[in-house]
Amino acid sequence: MKVTIDAELCQGQGRCFAIAPDLFGFDDMGNGIVIGDGTLDDSSLKLAQLAQANCPEHAIFIEE
């Protein structure tokens, strides 16, 4: 599983970072980015799903 953020949709609300600071960070413009390559294990998958559910722009995607 892998998590990504659509830069076109993200408005920098920061909820992803607040929920999972080990998975998400910010770029120079304050928009969310995925730290590393986005590969998820069981524990990080749950955090990524929680971040995805709380993203107001629906900019977080989890793919197999």
KOLSENU-119920 format. One record per residue: y, x, z of N, C-alpha, C, CB in turn. Coordinates in pm, 1 decimal. Last residue first. Glycine has a CB too. Example, Ala and Ser with C-alpha at 12.3 -4.5 7.8 and 13.67 -1.06 7.14 Angstrom:
2
+----------+----------+----------+----------+----------+----------+----------+----------+----------+----------+----------+----------+
!      n.v !      n.u !      n.w !     ca.v !     ca.u !     ca.w !      c.v !      c.u !      c.w !     cb.v !     cb.u !     cb.w !
+----------+----------+----------+----------+----------+----------+----------+----------+----------+----------+----------+----------+
!   -225.0 !   1285.0 !    708.0 !   -106.0 !   1367.0 !    714.0 !      3.0 !   1290.0 !    787.0 !    -59.8 !   1408.4 !    572.5 !
!   -569.0 !   1319.0 !    780.0 !   -450.0 !   1230.0 !    780.0 !   -330.0 !   1320.0 !    780.0 !   -447.3 !   1130.8 !    904.6 !
+----------+----------+----------+----------+----------+----------+----------+----------+----------+----------+----------+----------+
***
This chain:
64
+----------+----------+----------+----------+----------+----------+----------+----------+----------+----------+----------+----------+
!      n.v !      n.u !      n.w !     ca.v !     ca.u !     ca.w !      c.v !      c.u !      c.w !     cb.v !     cb.u !     cb.w !
+----------+----------+----------+----------+----------+----------+----------+----------+----------+----------+----------+----------+
!     40.9 !   -310.6 !   -367.4 !    -88.3 !   -244.6 !   -346.0 !   -102.7 !   -125.3 !   -436.3 !   -203.6 !   -341.4 !   -369.3 !
!    373.6 !   -329.7 !   -231.7 !    280.3 !   -336.1 !   -343.5 !    149.9 !   -266.0 !   -307.1 !    342.1 !   -272.9 !   -469.6 !
!    649.3 !   -487.8 !   -108.8 !    527.0 !   -418.8 !    -68.9 !    424.2 !   -441.9 !   -178.5 !    474.5 !   -469.2 !     70.9 !
!   1002.0 !   -469.1 !   -109.4 !    879.4 !   -508.7 !   -178.3 !    763.1 !   -423.0 !   -129.7 !    895.9 !   -496.3 !   -331.7 !
!   1317.4 !   -584.8 !    -16.5 !   1202.8 !   -501.9 !     20.4 !   1076.8 !   -557.2 !    -43.8 !   1186.6 !   -494.9 !    173.8 !
!   1519.3 !   -762.9 !    -61.2 !   1520.9 !   -640.8 !   -140.4 !   1401.3 !   -549.6 !   -113.4 !   1647.9 !   -565.8 !   -113.9 !
!   1618.5 !  -1005.4 !     39.4 !   1482.9 !   -998.6 !    -17.1 !   1468.9 !   -877.9 !   -109.0 !   1449.6 !  -1128.1 !    -94.5 !
!   1851.6 !  -1010.7 !    177.7 !   1862.9 !  -1003.9 !     31.0 !   1728.0 !  -1006.0 !    -38.2 !   1937.6 !   -879.0 !     -9.6 !
!   1776.3 !  -1009.0 !    444.8 !   1847.7 !  -1126.1 !    392.2 !   1859.8 !  -1127.3 !    240.3 !   1985.0 !  -1132.6 !    452.3 !
!   1472.6 !   -919.2 !    574.9 !   1573.6 !   -872.9 !    479.7 !   1645.3 !   -993.3 !    418.2 !   1508.9 !   -785.0 !    368.7 !
!   1261.5 !   -998.3 !    730.3 !   1394.9 !  -1007.1 !    789.1 !   1506.0 !   -960.5 !    695.6 !   1399.6 !   -926.6 !    915.0 !
!   1032.3 !   -947.8 !    586.4 !   1058.6 !  -1086.5 !    627.0 !   1200.7 !  -1105.1 !    679.5 !    958.6 !  -1129.7 !    733.9 !
!   1049.3 !   -668.5 !    570.1 !   1057.0 !   -750.0 !    448.6 !   1093.3 !   -894.0 !    483.3 !    923.3 !   -745.6 !    371.6 !
!   1006.2 !   -598.7 !    837.8 !   1134.0 !   -566.6 !    774.5 !   1155.2 !   -652.0 !    649.5 !   1140.2 !   -416.9 !    738.5 !
!    741.3 !   -687.3 !    858.1 !    843.8 !   -745.2 !    944.4 !    982.5 !   -719.0 !    886.1 !    833.5 !   -687.8 !   1087.4 !
!    620.1 !   -517.6 !    671.6 !    615.6 !   -662.9 !    650.7 !    720.4 !   -733.8 !    735.4 !    476.1 !   -717.7 !    683.5 !
!    665.6 !   -271.3 !    796.5 !    724.1 !   -296.6 !    664.8 !    726.0 !   -446.6 !    634.6 !    645.7 !   -221.2 !    555.6 !
!    508.4 !   -305.6 !   1025.7 !    653.2 !   -288.8 !   1038.7 !    723.9 !   -317.3 !    906.2 !    686.3 !   -146.8 !   1086.8 !
!    255.9 !   -321.4 !    904.1 !    305.3 !   -433.1 !    985.4 !    456.5 !   -425.2 !   1004.0 !    235.6 !   -434.4 !   1122.3 !
!    239.8 !    -69.4 !    783.4 !    237.3 !   -190.2 !    701.5 !    293.5 !   -308.5 !    778.9 !     94.6 !   -220.6 !    654.5 !
!    221.3 !    106.8 !    993.5 !    348.4 !    100.7 !    921.9 !    354.0 !    -20.1 !    828.8 !    370.3 !    229.2 !    842.3 !
!    -45.8 !     55.0 !   1069.6 !     63.6 !     28.6 !   1163.0 !    198.2 !     19.9 !   1091.3 !     68.7 !    137.5 !   1270.0 !
!   -196.4 !    121.6 !    833.0 !   -205.9 !     -9.6 !    897.0 !    -87.6 !    -40.4 !    988.0 !   -333.4 !    -18.4 !    976.2 !
!     33.6 !    297.7 !    614.9 !    -95.7 !    285.2 !    681.4 !    -94.6 !    150.9 !    754.9 !   -123.0 !    406.4 !    780.6 !
!    203.2 !    331.9 !    302.7 !    188.3 !    264.6 !    430.8 !     45.8 !    275.6 !    483.6 !    227.9 !    118.6 !    418.1 !
!    434.1 !    526.9 !    119.6 !    293.9 !    494.6 !    146.6 !    279.4 !    440.9 !    288.7 !    203.7 !    619.0 !    126.2 !
!    689.5 !    614.6 !     63.7 !    668.6 !    471.2 !     87.0 !    525.7 !    430.4 !    113.8 !    717.2 !    395.8 !    -28.7 !
!    752.2 !    880.2 !     48.1 !    704.3 !    815.9 !    -74.9 !    672.3 !    667.7 !    -57.9 !    581.7 !    887.1 !   -124.5 !
!   1045.8 !    910.5 !    254.4 !    920.8 !    961.8 !    198.7 !    882.3 !    887.1 !     72.9 !    808.9 !    952.1 !    301.0 !
!   1205.0 !    611.6 !    335.9 !   1186.3 !    751.4 !    371.8 !   1049.5 !    796.3 !    319.2 !   1197.3 !    772.2 !    527.1 !
!   1387.6 !    401.3 !    127.6 !   1257.9 !    427.4 !    189.1 !   1248.6 !    576.8 !    216.1 !   1139.9 !    378.6 !     97.8 !
!   1716.7 !    282.6 !    204.6 !   1624.4 !    361.9 !    123.5 !   1493.3 !    375.5 !    200.2 !   1684.7 !    502.8 !     89.3 !
!   1999.8 !     63.2 !    204.1 !   1869.5 !    104.9 !    253.4 !   1791.3 !    186.2 !    152.5 !   1789.8 !    -14.6 !    293.2 !
!   2338.8 !    182.8 !    175.3 !   2229.7 !     93.6 !    137.8 !   2096.3 !    151.4 !    184.2 !   2228.4 !     70.3 !    -14.7 !
!   2543.6 !    359.6 !    213.3 !   2507.2 !    272.3 !    324.7 !   2398.7 !    171.7 !    293.2 !   2626.7 !    199.8 !    371.1 !
!   2588.9 !    545.4 !     22.8 !   2669.6 !    422.8 !     14.2 !   2637.8 !    325.3 !    126.9 !   2647.2 !    354.5 !   -120.2 !
!   2400.8 !    740.8 !     65.1 !   2542.5 !    775.3 !     84.2 !   2634.8 !    653.7 !     82.4 !   2586.2 !    872.4 !    -23.0 !
!   2134.4 !    547.6 !    221.8 !   2185.9 !    642.8 !    124.3 !   2335.0 !    667.9 !    152.9 !   2164.8 !    590.0 !    -21.8 !
!   1931.0 !    526.9 !    518.1 !   2046.5 !    484.5 !    439.8 !   2084.4 !    591.6 !    338.7 !   2165.4 !    453.1 !    531.5 !
!   1586.8 !    436.6 !    583.3 !   1709.7 !    507.0 !    615.7 !   1822.0 !    450.7 !    530.6 !   1694.6 !    659.6 !    593.9 !
!   1258.5 !    349.9 !    701.6 !   1379.8 !    322.5 !    624.1 !   1498.3 !    403.5 !    675.3 !   1413.0 !    173.4 !    628.5 !
!   1049.9 !    430.8 !    867.4 !   1021.0 !    394.7 !    728.1 !   1145.0 !    387.6 !    640.8 !    950.2 !    262.7 !    723.4 !
!   1145.8 !    473.5 !   1116.5 !   1059.8 !    578.2 !   1061.1 !   1027.3 !    553.4 !    914.0 !    930.8 !    587.9 !   1141.4 !
!   1281.6 !    241.2 !   1181.7 !   1360.2 !    360.2 !   1147.0 !   1276.2 !    477.2 !   1095.5 !   1438.2 !    405.0 !   1267.1 !
!   1234.9 !    -64.1 !   1154.8 !   1141.7 !     46.5 !   1127.2 !   1217.5 !    173.2 !   1086.1 !   1041.5 !      6.3 !   1016.1 !
!   1447.2 !   -228.7 !   1240.6 !   1308.2 !   -265.7 !   1268.4 !   1214.6 !   -145.6 !   1256.1 !   1263.0 !   -376.8 !   1173.3 !
!   1677.1 !   -102.4 !   1152.0 !   1668.9 !   -143.8 !   1292.3 !   1524.5 !   -174.1 !   1332.5 !   1757.3 !   -267.1 !   1316.9 !
!   1621.0 !    -75.5 !    879.8 !   1633.1 !     43.4 !    962.4 !   1619.5 !      9.1 !   1110.7 !   1766.6 !    112.4 !    936.1 !
!   1628.4 !   -345.8 !    805.5 !   1506.2 !   -267.7 !    784.3 !   1507.2 !   -144.3 !    874.0 !   1492.3 !   -226.3 !    635.5 !
!   1892.9 !   -417.4 !    859.5 !   1784.2 !   -476.4 !    939.1 !   1655.1 !   -397.4 !    924.7 !   1760.4 !   -621.6 !    897.6 !
!   2107.0 !   -331.1 !    705.9 !   2048.8 !   -240.9 !    804.4 !   1937.7 !   -297.9 !    889.4 !   2153.4 !   -193.8 !    892.2 !
!   2259.5 !   -427.9 !    493.9 !   2263.8 !   -499.0 !    621.4 !   2203.6 !   -416.6 !    735.7 !   2190.1 !   -631.5 !    609.1 !
!   2296.8 !   -334.4 !    228.7 !   2319.2 !   -247.9 !    343.2 !   2330.5 !   -318.4 !    476.7 !   2440.1 !   -170.7 !    321.1 !
!   2222.4 !   -484.1 !     15.7 !   2365.3 !   -484.7 !     48.2 !   2395.2 !   -407.2 !    176.4 !   2415.1 !   -628.0 !     61.9 !
!   1987.7 !   -465.3 !   -247.7 !   2024.3 !   -425.6 !   -111.9 !   2176.0 !   -424.0 !    -94.5 !   1965.8 !   -287.6 !    -78.8 !
!   1951.3 !   -507.0 !   -522.3 !   1958.2 !   -621.6 !   -431.8 !   2013.0 !   -586.7 !   -294.2 !   1822.0 !   -682.2 !   -416.9 !
!   1942.4 !   -257.2 !   -638.8 !   2031.8 !   -357.5 !   -697.1 !   2053.0 !   -476.0 !   -603.2 !   1976.0 !   -406.6 !   -830.5 !
!   1739.9 !   -124.8 !   -505.2 !   1878.2 !    -83.5 !   -481.1 !   1979.7 !   -183.4 !   -536.2 !   1902.6 !     52.5 !   -542.5 !
!   1469.1 !   -246.2 !   -356.4 !   1542.2 !   -263.7 !   -481.6 !   1690.3 !   -236.2 !   -453.6 !   1521.0 !   -408.6 !   -541.0 !
!   1244.0 !    -40.9 !   -192.1 !   1365.6 !   -121.2 !   -178.2 !   1432.3 !   -127.0 !   -314.1 !   1462.6 !    -62.1 !    -69.7 !
!    889.5 !    -40.5 !   -121.1 !   1007.1 !      1.5 !   -197.4 !   1124.3 !    -88.9 !   -162.9 !    978.8 !     -1.4 !   -350.2 !
!    576.5 !     64.5 !      5.0 !    696.8 !    -14.8 !     21.7 !    809.6 !     46.0 !    -61.8 !    736.7 !    -23.2 !    171.0 !
!    229.0 !     35.8 !    -61.6 !    351.6 !    112.4 !    -74.7 !    471.0 !     18.3 !    -61.4 !    355.5 !    188.1 !   -209.8 !
!   -117.3 !     84.0 !      0.0 !      0.0 !      0.0 !      0.0 !    124.2 !     89.0 !      0.0 !     -0.5 !    -95.8 !    121.6 !
+----------+----------+----------+----------+----------+----------+----------+----------+----------+----------+----------+----------+
***
